[in-house]
Amino acid sequence: MAATVKRYIVVTLLILLLPLSWIFDGAVRLRIWMYRVRCLKSHRPPWPTLSIGNISAGGTGKTPLLFSALNWFAENSAQAAVLSRGYGGDEGDILRQRFPQVSLIENPDRVAGMRDLSENHTPEVLVLDDGFQHLRLQRDIDMVVVDATHPFGPMFPAGLFRESARALRRADLVVVTRVDLVDEQRREAIQAEISKVRVGLTELPRVEAKMVATDLRHVLSGETHDLSILDGVNASLAAGIGNHQSFADLCESLGVHIASYQRLADHHPWTRADVIALADADIVLVTEKDGVKLRDIASDKFFEVCVDVEFVTGAEHFEQKLFDLHLPVRAARIEPLWEGVSNVD
């Protein structure tokens, strides 16, 4: 009975909020059109620029994909910089931890952030973190991340989406993540929807990925352990993320028996009270973005599950986009050397 009442309330709220979502959708489309016809001013960064973003409010696996791009740039001797709005701070802390050589500017005003970057750093390529809707800065490549477990849906305030699926018409590459958590029929349906909204445009290659756990790290000591020690363990989960089910599924895939799950709001600011509330747990598993906030307050029971993205199909298309972005930089490096050779008598 209680479940029926709850469902009735949810459906009623959705119906009431849908008109506001339509108004929000109209405002979003008007804003995009105003940038397209140059009623609103955009700025061109002085470097080849990649945007990695999404159409939802978060929880799509965008950050692991960003880190995958930064790994590629590092392996190919490309000096990358990241420009982020800095919301929540956790992704920035992880980025500094994993990529100390990457220049990171966090500023809600990304145009001001770009100026700061140009005055104090010398990158070769720029990556806009969560930049799909930030049209004040122009970009050369737009990558959009879509979560297969919740690919499309109502826009704010009826749902959690910033834009409708139609926004994918602006994308240069769509990466569908967490495809291991859905069946083949769902995967095909997502690809069909992407093709449908992009009718009349160049067909995009199929790129799909999953999230894979790589290490288990003790939050206080930083010591890493093999993930196999989690098999059969009773653990409590606690996370401040956008997609709680995906973290639960990941931990269960490692053999964890979930005793409880403290589902916190995305970018939750951890406090000692939160840690004390989990004092009875045998072991507490958190995400990497939670772990960086717990360094000074966690108990000895806290471990973070480190995650990376692994491509299921289309990795070559992802890498080709990064190569295309960096190509002018490579050419600029080679040209002076070639001129020196050609001027030799």
VEXDREN-2710 file (C-alpha; in Angstrom, 1 decimal):
% VEXDREN-2710
k/r/px/py/pz
1/MET/0.0/0.0/0.0
2/ALA/2.8/2.4/1.0
3/ALA/4.6/1.7/-2.3
4/THR/1.4/2.5/-4.3
5/VAL/0.9/5.8/-2.5
6/LYS/4.6/6.7/-3.0
7/ARG/4.3/5.9/-6.7
8/TYR/1.1/8.0/-7.0
9/ILE/2.9/11.0/-5.4
10/VAL/5.9/10.6/-7.7
11/VAL/3.7/10.4/-10.8
12/THR/1.6/13.4/-9.7
13/LEU/4.7/15.5/-9.1
14/LEU/6.1/14.5/-12.5
15/ILE/2.9/15.6/-14.2
16/LEU/2.8/18.9/-12.4
17/LEU/6.5/19.7/-13.1
18/LEU/6.5/18.7/-16.8
19/PRO/5.2/22.1/-18.0
20/LEU/8.1/23.7/-16.2
21/SER/10.4/21.3/-17.9
22/TRP/9.0/22.3/-21.3
23/ILE/9.7/26.0/-20.4
24/PHE/13.2/25.1/-19.3
25/ASP/13.8/23.2/-22.6
26/GLY/12.6/26.2/-24.5
27/ALA/14.9/28.5/-22.6
28/VAL/17.9/26.2/-23.2
29/ARG/17.1/26.0/-27.0
30/LEU/16.8/29.8/-27.2
31/ARG/20.2/30.2/-25.5
32/ILE/21.9/27.9/-27.9
33/TRP/20.3/29.7/-30.9
34/MET/21.5/33.0/-29.5
35/TYR/25.0/31.7/-29.4
36/ARG/24.7/30.3/-32.9
37/VAL/23.6/33.6/-34.4
38/ARG/26.1/35.5/-32.2
39/CYS/23.6/37.4/-30.2
40/LEU/25.6/36.1/-27.2
41/LYS/29.4/36.4/-27.3
42/SER/31.7/33.3/-27.2
43/HIS/35.4/33.3/-26.8
44/ARG/38.0/31.2/-28.7
45/PRO/40.7/29.7/-26.5
46/PRO/44.3/30.0/-27.9
47/TRP/44.8/26.2/-27.8
48/PRO/43.1/23.2/-29.5
49/THR/40.1/22.6/-27.2
50/LEU/38.3/19.5/-26.2
51/SER/35.0/19.5/-24.2
52/ILE/33.9/16.5/-22.2
53/GLY/30.4/16.8/-20.9
54/ASN/27.0/15.3/-20.7
55/ILE/23.3/16.1/-21.0
56/SER/22.4/14.9/-17.5
57/ALA/23.1/16.4/-14.1
58/GLY/26.0/14.0/-13.5
59/GLY/26.8/10.4/-12.6
60/THR/27.5/9.3/-16.2
61/GLY/31.2/8.4/-15.8
62/LYS/32.4/11.7/-17.2
63/THR/35.4/12.0/-14.8
64/PRO/36.9/8.6/-15.6
65/LEU/36.6/9.4/-19.3
66/LEU/38.4/12.8/-18.7
67/PHE/41.1/10.9/-16.9
68/SER/41.4/8.5/-19.9
69/ALA/41.9/11.5/-22.2
70/LEU/44.6/12.9/-19.9
71/ASN/46.3/9.6/-19.8
72/TRP/46.4/9.6/-23.6
73/PHE/47.8/13.1/-23.7
74/ALA/50.5/12.2/-21.2
75/GLU/51.5/9.0/-23.1
76/ASN/51.7/11.1/-26.3
77/SER/53.8/13.9/-24.9
78/ALA/51.0/16.5/-25.1
79/GLN/50.9/19.1/-22.4
80/ALA/47.3/19.3/-21.4
81/ALA/45.4/21.7/-19.1
82/VAL/42.0/21.3/-17.6
83/LEU/39.5/24.1/-17.1
84/SER/36.7/23.3/-14.7
85/ARG/34.0/25.2/-12.8
86/GLY/35.3/23.5/-9.6
87/TYR/31.9/22.5/-8.3
88/GLY/32.3/20.3/-5.2
89/GLY/36.1/20.3/-5.5
90/ASP/36.4/16.5/-5.4
91/GLU/37.2/15.9/-9.0
92/GLY/39.8/18.6/-8.9
93/ASP/41.5/16.9/-5.9
94/ILE/41.5/13.5/-7.7
95/LEU/42.9/15.1/-10.8
96/ARG/45.8/16.8/-8.9
97/GLN/46.5/13.5/-7.2
98/ARG/46.6/11.5/-10.4
99/PHE/48.0/14.1/-12.8
100/PRO/50.3/16.5/-11.0
101/GLN/51.8/17.6/-14.3
102/VAL/48.5/18.8/-15.6
103/SER/47.6/22.5/-15.2
104/LEU/44.2/22.8/-13.5
105/ILE/42.2/26.0/-13.3
106/GLU/38.9/25.9/-11.3
107/ASN/36.7/28.9/-11.8
108/PRO/32.9/29.2/-12.3
109/ASP/33.7/32.0/-14.8
110/ARG/35.6/29.9/-17.3
111/VAL/36.4/32.8/-19.5
112/ALA/38.3/34.4/-16.6
113/GLY/39.7/30.9/-15.9
114/MET/41.0/30.8/-19.5
115/ARG/42.7/34.2/-19.1
116/ASP/44.3/33.0/-15.9
117/LEU/45.5/29.9/-17.7
118/SER/47.0/31.9/-20.6
119/GLU/48.8/34.2/-18.2
120/ASN/50.3/31.6/-15.9
121/HIS/50.6/28.3/-17.9
122/THR/51.7/27.1/-21.3
123/PRO/49.6/24.1/-22.3
124/GLU/49.4/22.7/-25.8
125/VAL/45.8/21.5/-25.5
126/LEU/42.8/22.5/-23.3
127/VAL/40.2/20.2/-21.9
128/LEU/36.9/21.7/-20.7
129/ASP/35.6/19.6/-17.9
130/ASP/31.8/19.4/-18.0
131/GLY/31.8/21.9/-20.8
132/PHE/29.0/20.8/-23.1
133/GLN/26.6/23.5/-22.0
134/HIS/29.3/26.1/-21.4
135/LEU/29.0/27.8/-24.8
136/ARG/30.8/31.0/-23.8
137/LEU/34.0/29.1/-24.7
138/GLN/34.3/27.7/-28.2
139/ARG/35.7/24.2/-28.7
140/ASP/37.1/22.0/-31.5
141/ILE/35.7/18.7/-30.3
142/ASP/32.6/18.0/-28.2
143/MET/32.5/14.6/-26.5
144/VAL/29.3/13.7/-24.7
145/VAL/28.9/11.0/-22.2
146/VAL/25.6/9.0/-21.9
147/ASP/24.9/6.6/-19.1
148/ALA/23.3/3.4/-20.5
149/THR/21.4/2.8/-17.3
150/HIS/19.7/6.2/-17.5
151/PRO/20.4/7.6/-21.0
152/PHE/17.6/10.1/-21.5
153/GLY/14.7/11.5/-19.5
154/PRO/12.7/14.6/-18.5
155/MET/14.6/17.9/-18.1
156/PHE/14.7/20.0/-14.9
157/PRO/12.7/20.3/-12.7
158/ALA/10.7/17.2/-13.6
159/GLY/13.9/15.1/-14.2
160/LEU/17.7/15.2/-13.9
161/PHE/18.5/16.3/-17.5
162/ARG/20.0/19.6/-18.5
163/GLU/19.1/19.0/-22.2
164/SER/17.1/16.6/-24.2
165/ALA/18.5/13.9/-26.4
166/ARG/18.3/16.3/-29.4
167/ALA/21.3/18.1/-27.9
168/LEU/23.4/15.2/-29.2
169/ARG/23.2/16.9/-32.6
170/ARG/26.0/19.2/-31.4
171/ALA/28.2/16.2/-30.4
172/ASP/31.3/15.2/-32.3
173/LEU/31.5/11.9/-30.4
174/VAL/29.0/10.2/-28.0
175/VAL/30.4/7.7/-25.5
176/VAL/27.8/5.4/-23.9
177/THR/29.1/4.2/-20.5
178/ARG/28.1/1.4/-18.2
179/VAL/26.9/-0.8/-21.1
180/ASP/27.8/-3.9/-19.0
181/LEU/24.9/-3.1/-16.7
182/VAL/22.2/-3.3/-19.5
183/ASP/21.3/-5.9/-22.0
184/GLU/22.0/-5.8/-25.7
185/GLN/18.5/-4.7/-26.6
186/ARG/18.9/-1.6/-24.4
187/ARG/22.3/-0.9/-26.0
188/GLU/20.7/-1.1/-29.5
189/ALA/17.8/1.1/-28.4
190/ILE/20.2/3.8/-27.2
191/GLN/22.2/3.8/-30.4
192/ALA/18.9/3.9/-32.4
193/GLU/17.8/7.0/-30.4
194/ILE/21.2/8.7/-31.0
195/SER/20.8/8.0/-34.8
196/LYS/17.2/9.3/-34.7
197/VAL/18.0/12.6/-33.1
198/ARG/21.0/13.1/-35.4
199/VAL/19.1/12.4/-38.7
200/GLY/20.5/14.5/-41.5
201/LEU/23.9/14.7/-39.8
202/THR/27.1/12.6/-40.2
203/GLU/26.6/9.3/-38.5
204/LEU/28.8/9.0/-35.4
205/PRO/30.9/5.9/-34.7
206/ARG/29.7/3.5/-32.0
207/VAL/31.7/4.0/-28.8
208/GLU/30.8/2.1/-25.6
209/ALA/32.5/1.7/-22.3
210/LYS/32.2/0.3/-18.8
211/MET/33.5/1.3/-15.4
212/VAL/36.1/-1.1/-14.0
213/ALA/37.6/-1.1/-10.5
214/THR/41.4/-1.0/-10.5
215/ASP/42.5/-0.8/-6.9
216/LEU/41.3/-0.8/-3.3
217/ARG/43.0/2.1/-1.4
218/HIS/43.0/2.6/2.3
219/VAL/41.7/6.2/2.8
220/LEU/44.1/7.1/5.7
221/SER/47.3/5.4/4.7
222/GLY/47.0/5.5/0.9
223/GLU/48.1/1.8/0.8
224/THR/46.6/-0.1/-2.1
225/HIS/45.3/-3.7/-1.9
226/ASP/44.2/-6.2/-4.5
227/LEU/40.5/-6.1/-5.2
228/SER/40.2/-9.9/-4.6
229/ILE/40.2/-9.3/-0.8
230/LEU/36.7/-7.9/-1.2
231/ASP/35.3/-11.2/-2.4
232/GLY/32.8/-12.4/0.2
233/VAL/33.3/-9.4/2.5
234/ASN/30.3/-7.8/4.3
235/ALA/30.7/-4.1/3.8
236/SER/28.8/-0.9/4.2
237/LEU/28.8/1.5/1.2
238/ALA/28.7/5.3/1.6
239/ALA/28.9/7.7/-1.3
240/GLY/28.1/11.2/-2.4
241/ILE/27.6/10.6/-6.2
242/GLY/25.1/11.1/-8.9
243/ASN/24.5/7.4/-9.7
244/HIS/24.3/5.2/-6.5
245/GLN/23.1/2.1/-8.2
246/SER/26.2/1.9/-10.4
247/PHE/28.4/2.0/-7.3
248/ALA/26.4/-0.8/-5.7
249/ASP/26.5/-2.9/-8.9
250/LEU/30.3/-2.4/-9.1
251/CYS/30.9/-3.5/-5.5
252/GLU/28.6/-6.5/-5.9
253/SER/30.5/-7.5/-9.0
254/LEU/33.6/-7.7/-6.8
255/GLY/31.9/-10.2/-4.5
256/VAL/30.9/-7.7/-1.8
257/HIS/27.9/-8.4/0.4
258/ILE/26.3/-5.0/1.0
259/ALA/25.3/-4.7/4.6
260/SER/24.0/-1.1/4.2
261/TYR/24.3/1.9/1.9
262/GLN/24.5/5.5/3.0
263/ARG/23.3/7.3/-0.2
264/LEU/24.5/10.9/0.1
265/ALA/23.8/13.8/-2.3
266/ASP/26.3/14.3/-5.1
267/HIS/29.4/16.2/-4.0
268/HIS/28.4/15.7/-0.3
269/PRO/30.7/17.6/2.1
270/TRP/31.8/14.9/4.5
271/THR/31.9/15.7/8.2
272/ARG/33.0/13.8/11.3
273/ALA/29.4/13.2/12.1
274/ASP/29.0/11.2/8.9
275/VAL/32.0/9.1/9.8
276/ILE/30.7/8.5/13.4
277/ALA/27.4/7.4/11.9
278/LEU/29.2/4.5/10.2
279/ALA/31.1/3.5/13.4
280/ASP/29.4/0.1/13.6
281/ALA/30.4/-1.0/10.1
282/ASP/33.1/-3.7/9.7
283/ILE/34.4/-2.0/6.6
284/VAL/33.2/1.1/4.7
285/LEU/33.6/1.3/0.9
286/VAL/33.5/4.8/-0.7
287/THR/34.3/6.2/-4.1
288/GLU/37.5/8.0/-5.0
289/LYS/35.7/11.3/-5.1
290/ASP/34.5/10.7/-1.5
291/GLY/37.9/9.5/-0.4
292/VAL/39.6/12.8/-1.2
293/LYS/37.3/14.5/1.3
294/LEU/37.8/11.9/4.0
295/ARG/41.7/12.1/4.2
296/ASP/41.7/13.9/7.5
297/ILE/38.5/12.6/9.2
298/ALA/38.1/9.0/8.1
299/SER/38.4/6.1/10.5
300/ASP/40.6/3.1/9.9
301/LYS/37.6/1.2/8.4
302/PHE/37.4/3.4/5.3
303/PHE/38.6/2.2/1.9
304/GLU/38.0/3.8/-1.5
305/VAL/37.3/1.8/-4.7
306/CYS/39.4/3.3/-7.5
307/VAL/37.7/3.2/-11.0
308/ASP/38.8/3.7/-14.6
309/VAL/36.9/3.6/-17.8
310/GLU/37.4/0.6/-20.1
311/PHE/36.2/0.7/-23.7
312/VAL/34.0/-2.2/-24.9
313/THR/33.9/-0.9/-28.5
314/GLY/35.2/2.1/-30.4
315/ALA/38.3/2.9/-28.4
316/GLU/40.1/3.7/-31.7
317/HIS/37.5/6.4/-32.4
318/PHE/38.0/8.0/-29.0
319/GLU/41.8/8.0/-29.6
320/GLN/41.4/9.4/-33.1
321/LYS/39.6/12.4/-31.8
322/LEU/42.4/13.1/-29.3
323/PHE/45.0/12.6/-32.1
324/ASP/43.1/15.0/-34.4
325/LEU/43.0/17.6/-31.6
326/HIS/46.8/17.3/-31.0
327/LEU/47.8/17.1/-34.6
328/PRO/48.3/20.9/-35.1
329/VAL/50.6/20.9/-32.1
330/ARG/52.6/18.0/-33.6
331/ALA/52.8/19.8/-36.9
332/ALA/54.0/23.0/-35.3
333/ARG/56.8/21.1/-33.5
334/ILE/58.0/19.4/-36.8
335/GLU/57.8/22.5/-39.0
336/PRO/60.8/24.4/-37.5
337/LEU/62.9/21.2/-37.7
338/TRP/61.9/20.7/-41.4
339/GLU/62.7/24.4/-42.2
340/GLY/66.2/23.9/-40.6
341/VAL/66.8/20.8/-42.8
342/SER/65.5/22.6/-46.0
343/ASN/67.8/25.6/-45.4
344/VAL/71.0/23.5/-45.2
345/ASP/73.1/24.0/-48.4
END
